Protein backbone atom coordinates (compact mmCIF):
# COMPACT_ATOMS: atom_id res chain seq x y z
CA UNK A 1 0.00 0.00 0.00
CA UNK A 2 1.44 3.32 -1.07
CA UNK A 3 2.12 5.87 1.64
CA UNK A 4 0.69 9.29 0.79
CA UNK A 5 3.32 11.78 -0.35
CA UNK A 6 2.18 14.30 2.25
CA UNK A 7 2.99 11.85 5.05
CA UNK A 8 6.45 11.20 3.62
CA UNK A 9 7.18 14.91 3.44
CA UNK A 10 6.02 15.40 7.00
CA UNK A 11 8.27 12.63 8.30
CA UNK A 12 11.29 13.74 6.28
CA UNK A 13 11.03 17.42 7.21
CA UNK A 14 13.66 18.31 9.83
CA UNK A 15 12.44 19.74 13.13
CA UNK A 16 13.12 23.45 13.57
CA UNK A 17 14.20 24.48 17.07
CA UNK A 18 12.26 27.33 18.66
CA UNK A 19 13.93 30.70 18.20
CA UNK A 20 14.73 32.50 21.44
CA UNK A 21 13.97 36.20 21.49
CA UNK A 22 17.37 36.66 23.16
CA UNK A 23 19.34 35.34 20.22
CA UNK A 24 21.22 37.84 18.16
CA UNK A 25 20.76 40.69 20.66
CA UNK A 26 23.30 42.78 22.52
CA UNK A 27 23.27 42.10 26.25
CA UNK A 28 24.75 44.38 28.93
CA UNK A 29 25.51 42.52 32.13
CA UNK A 30 24.35 43.74 35.55
CA UNK A 31 27.79 45.30 36.04
CA UNK A 32 27.80 46.95 32.62
CA UNK A 33 29.84 44.61 30.44
CA UNK A 34 28.52 44.39 26.87
CA UNK A 35 28.06 41.05 25.11
CA UNK A 36 27.36 41.24 21.40
CA UNK A 37 26.22 38.37 19.23
CA UNK A 38 28.98 37.01 17.06
CA UNK A 39 26.62 34.82 15.07
CA UNK A 40 22.96 34.72 14.10
CA UNK A 41 22.02 32.36 16.94
CA UNK A 42 24.26 33.51 19.77
CA UNK A 43 22.56 33.85 23.17
CA UNK A 44 24.39 36.78 24.73
CA UNK A 45 22.63 36.49 28.09
CA UNK A 46 23.87 32.91 28.34
CA UNK A 47 27.36 34.06 27.31
CA UNK A 48 27.56 36.32 30.36
CA UNK A 49 26.00 33.76 32.70
CA UNK A 50 28.37 30.99 31.62
CA UNK A 51 31.32 33.32 32.02
CA UNK A 52 30.32 34.34 35.55
CA UNK A 53 29.40 30.76 36.56
CA UNK A 54 33.01 29.74 37.22
CA UNK A 55 32.34 26.19 38.34
CA UNK A 56 29.77 25.67 35.57
CA UNK A 57 27.18 24.11 37.85
CA UNK A 58 24.34 26.10 36.30
CA UNK A 59 23.93 28.25 39.41
CA UNK A 60 25.38 31.70 39.95
CA UNK A 61 26.25 32.64 43.54
CA UNK A 62 26.86 36.11 44.93
CA UNK A 63 30.55 35.23 45.31
CA UNK A 64 30.77 34.32 41.63
CA UNK A 65 29.01 37.52 40.63
CA UNK A 66 31.40 39.56 42.78
CA UNK A 67 34.37 37.76 41.24
CA UNK A 68 33.03 38.54 37.77
CA UNK A 69 32.60 42.17 38.81
CA UNK A 70 36.22 42.29 40.00
CA UNK A 71 37.39 40.92 36.65
CA UNK A 72 35.48 43.59 34.73
CA UNK A 73 36.67 46.27 37.17
CA UNK A 74 40.25 45.39 36.21
CA UNK A 75 39.33 45.92 32.56
CA UNK A 76 37.87 49.36 33.29
CA UNK A 77 40.65 50.48 35.65
CA UNK A 78 43.17 51.00 32.87
CA UNK A 79 45.71 52.90 34.98
CA UNK A 80 45.47 50.30 37.78
CA UNK A 81 45.05 52.83 40.59
CA UNK A 82 42.16 50.98 42.25
CA UNK A 83 39.44 53.35 41.05
CA UNK A 84 37.44 53.88 37.88
CA UNK A 85 37.99 57.61 37.43
CA UNK A 86 36.06 60.06 35.20
CA UNK A 87 38.37 59.53 32.21
CA UNK A 88 37.94 55.76 32.45
CA UNK A 89 34.18 56.15 32.82
CA UNK A 90 34.18 58.31 29.70
CA UNK A 91 36.14 55.64 27.85
CA UNK A 92 33.66 53.01 29.00
CA UNK A 93 30.69 55.07 27.81
CA UNK A 94 32.20 55.95 24.44
CA UNK A 95 34.38 52.98 23.46
CA UNK A 96 33.45 49.88 25.48
CA UNK A 97 29.67 50.27 25.76
CA UNK A 98 28.48 53.29 23.74
CA UNK A 99 24.93 51.94 24.06
CA UNK A 100 24.71 53.42 27.55
CA UNK A 101 25.11 57.00 26.31
CA UNK A 102 22.49 56.88 23.59
CA UNK A 103 19.49 59.20 23.71
CA UNK A 104 21.03 61.86 25.90
CA UNK A 105 21.22 59.46 28.80
CA UNK A 106 24.45 60.88 30.22
CA UNK A 107 22.96 64.27 30.94
CA UNK A 108 19.90 62.65 32.54
CA UNK A 109 22.12 60.37 34.65
CA UNK A 110 24.06 63.39 35.89
CA UNK A 111 20.85 65.09 36.95
CA UNK A 112 19.71 61.91 38.67
CA UNK A 113 22.98 61.58 40.61
CA UNK A 114 22.72 65.20 41.68
CA UNK A 115 19.19 64.66 43.00
CA UNK A 116 20.31 61.51 44.83
CA UNK A 117 23.09 63.43 46.55
CA UNK A 118 20.52 65.97 47.73
CA UNK A 119 18.22 63.25 49.00
CA UNK A 120 15.47 64.17 46.58
CA UNK A 121 14.82 61.22 44.34
CA UNK A 122 11.18 60.77 43.54
CA UNK A 123 9.77 57.30 43.82
CA UNK A 124 12.75 55.92 45.73
CA UNK A 125 11.93 52.49 47.07
CA UNK A 126 8.68 52.37 45.13
CA UNK A 127 7.73 51.57 41.58
CA UNK A 128 9.85 53.12 38.87
CA UNK A 129 8.58 54.18 35.50
CA UNK A 130 7.61 51.70 32.85
CA UNK A 131 7.19 48.73 35.19
CA UNK A 132 10.60 48.93 36.86
CA UNK A 133 10.99 48.29 40.56
CA UNK A 134 13.62 50.28 42.41
CA UNK A 135 15.05 48.53 45.46
CA UNK A 136 15.89 51.66 47.41
CA UNK A 137 19.65 51.13 47.12
CA UNK A 138 20.33 53.06 43.94
CA UNK A 139 21.35 49.78 42.32
CA UNK A 140 18.19 49.27 40.32
CA UNK A 141 15.49 46.64 40.41
CA UNK A 142 14.47 43.84 38.08
CA UNK A 143 12.01 44.64 35.35
CA UNK A 144 8.84 42.71 34.68
CA UNK A 145 8.99 40.45 31.63
CA UNK A 146 7.33 41.88 28.58
CA UNK A 147 7.76 45.51 29.64
CA UNK A 148 9.83 47.18 26.96
CA UNK A 149 8.82 50.83 26.77
CA UNK A 150 10.59 53.86 28.15
CA UNK A 151 13.99 52.23 28.66
CA UNK A 152 17.13 54.25 28.00
CA UNK A 153 20.82 53.50 27.84
CA UNK A 154 21.84 50.11 29.21
CA UNK A 155 18.28 49.46 30.43
CA UNK A 156 17.39 48.46 26.87
CA UNK A 157 19.99 45.70 26.85
CA UNK A 158 20.07 44.34 30.39
CA UNK A 159 18.05 43.01 33.29
CA UNK A 160 18.07 45.95 35.68
CA UNK A 161 16.76 49.49 35.88
CA UNK A 162 20.24 50.94 35.37
CA UNK A 163 20.82 53.31 32.42
CA UNK A 164 24.55 53.48 33.28
CA UNK A 165 25.61 50.44 35.35
CA UNK A 166 29.20 51.51 36.06
CA UNK A 167 28.66 55.04 37.35
CA UNK A 168 25.60 53.85 39.29
CA UNK A 169 28.03 52.09 41.62
CA UNK A 170 29.43 55.48 42.74
CA UNK A 171 27.61 55.56 46.06
CA UNK A 172 29.62 58.40 47.62
CA UNK A 173 29.22 60.62 44.52
CA UNK A 174 32.93 61.47 44.22
CA UNK A 175 32.87 60.91 40.43
CA UNK A 176 34.83 57.69 40.78
CA UNK A 177 34.08 54.03 41.51
CA UNK A 178 36.29 52.06 43.90
CA UNK A 179 36.69 48.29 43.84
CA UNK A 180 34.76 48.03 47.09
CA UNK A 181 31.88 50.08 45.64
CA UNK A 182 31.85 47.83 42.58
CA UNK A 183 31.81 44.69 44.74
CA UNK A 184 29.01 46.11 46.86
CA UNK A 185 27.04 46.98 43.73
CA UNK A 186 27.45 43.40 42.51
CA UNK A 187 26.05 42.08 45.79
CA UNK A 188 23.07 44.44 45.69
CA UNK A 189 22.31 43.71 42.06
CA UNK A 190 22.52 39.99 42.76
CA UNK A 191 19.88 40.45 45.46
CA UNK A 192 17.69 42.41 43.05
CA UNK A 193 17.87 39.58 40.50
CA UNK A 194 17.30 36.84 43.08
CA UNK A 195 13.54 37.15 42.72
CA UNK A 196 12.92 33.73 44.27
CA UNK A 197 15.12 34.52 47.30
CA UNK A 198 17.10 31.30 46.90
CA UNK A 199 20.55 32.81 47.27
CA UNK A 200 21.46 31.84 43.71
CA UNK A 201 20.64 32.76 40.13
CA UNK A 202 19.82 30.40 37.28
CA UNK A 203 19.76 31.16 33.60
CA UNK A 204 16.17 29.95 33.30
CA UNK A 205 14.95 32.51 35.83
CA UNK A 206 17.04 35.33 34.39
CA UNK A 207 15.58 34.63 30.97
CA UNK A 208 12.12 35.38 32.32
CA UNK A 209 13.27 38.81 33.51
CA UNK A 210 14.42 39.98 30.10
CA UNK A 211 11.57 41.35 28.00
CA UNK A 212 11.18 40.46 24.38
CA UNK A 213 12.41 43.01 21.83
CA UNK A 214 9.85 45.42 20.41
CA UNK A 215 8.10 44.27 17.29
CA UNK A 216 9.52 45.72 14.11
CA UNK A 217 6.81 47.59 12.31
CA UNK A 218 6.67 46.96 8.62
CA UNK A 219 6.48 50.11 6.48
CA UNK A 220 3.05 50.63 5.03
CA UNK A 221 2.84 50.74 1.26
CA UNK A 222 0.27 52.78 -0.58
CA UNK A 223 -1.43 51.40 -3.63
CA UNK A 224 -0.97 53.85 -6.46
CA UNK A 225 -3.47 52.07 -8.68
CA UNK A 226 -6.51 54.34 -9.12
CA UNK A 227 -9.84 52.92 -8.10
CA UNK A 228 -12.46 52.36 -10.82
CA UNK A 229 -14.56 55.31 -9.66
CA UNK A 230 -11.59 57.69 -9.34
CA UNK A 231 -11.52 60.54 -11.85
CA UNK A 232 -8.96 60.03 -14.57
Secondary structure, DSSP 8 states (H G I E B T S, - for coil): ----HHHHHHHHS-------TTBT--EE-TTS-EE--SSTT-BHHHHHHHHH-TT-SS-B-HHHHHHHHHHHHHHH-TT-SSEE-HHHHHHIIIII-GGGGGGGHHHHHHHHHHHHHTT--TTTTSB-GGGBB--SSSS--BB-TT--SS--GGGGGSSBS-SSTTGGG-TT-SS-EEHHHHHHHHHHHHHHH-TT-SSSB-HHHHHHHS--------------S--TTS--
